[in-house]
Amino acid sequence: MDSFDSSQLTFPSGKVEPYLPEEQVVGLTSLLLSRGRSAGYGLYFSKTRIIGVRKRRVTIAFGIACAVPLTALLFYLQFVLRLSGPFYANSIFLFLPLISDQLMRRLSRTFPERIIRKNNPATTSELGSKIDFELRRVEISELSMKHAIWRRLSCQPGYLRITPKSGLEKQIEIKIHGIKQVQILRDIVVEFAARQPQVRALEC
């Protein structure tokens, strides 16, 4: 891993930012972020902390968007199989997981995330009651990022790993399935890590 290059970042003061109940935040909610299996997660940064937010409505909306074409596909295949022989039927079922996976990936990239961004919060009080975790800068030991790798038929997701200083707390991993989302978060992480007190940040 290499350290992030934050040498060109300048800040008005080298003093430690005071922790305030109400702070401005930057970040994003995206279907291409996840913590666990559900698609859709929000990750936000203030000057003093990182906040993760679960987005159940986003997950439900994505599920509905995927269910309609997948159901249509299954009905179509059922109709085709009635008119075909067993060999043709077995061939279709062999390719069904690949077809479904590609359809899910295409939907995840074309789903209108602009609608989600319109409601992006600007302050900590606007994050709502669905906060999944909140870590102050002084509680973070390390931030590490890895880029998503797109192949022709698959994608290896990237991630942002947040390692707490306390050995009693588990490492937090946010999976990032989109290249654009990695770039956005990388810029935010670089700026966050360079503030005082600085947080070690690594990039794979």
VENQUI-V503770 format. One record per helix or strand of 2 or more residues. SS is the DSSP state (H for helix, E for strand). FROM is the first residue (numbers start at 0). TO is the last residue. Records with the same first field share a line. If there is no record, write none. Layout:
SS = FROM-TO, FROM-TO
This chain:
E = 1-2, 25-29, 32-33, 40-44, 48-53, 130-135, 139-145, 148-149, 154-155, 157-163, 171-175, 199-202
H = 55-81, 85-109, 112-116, 123-126, 136-138, 178-193
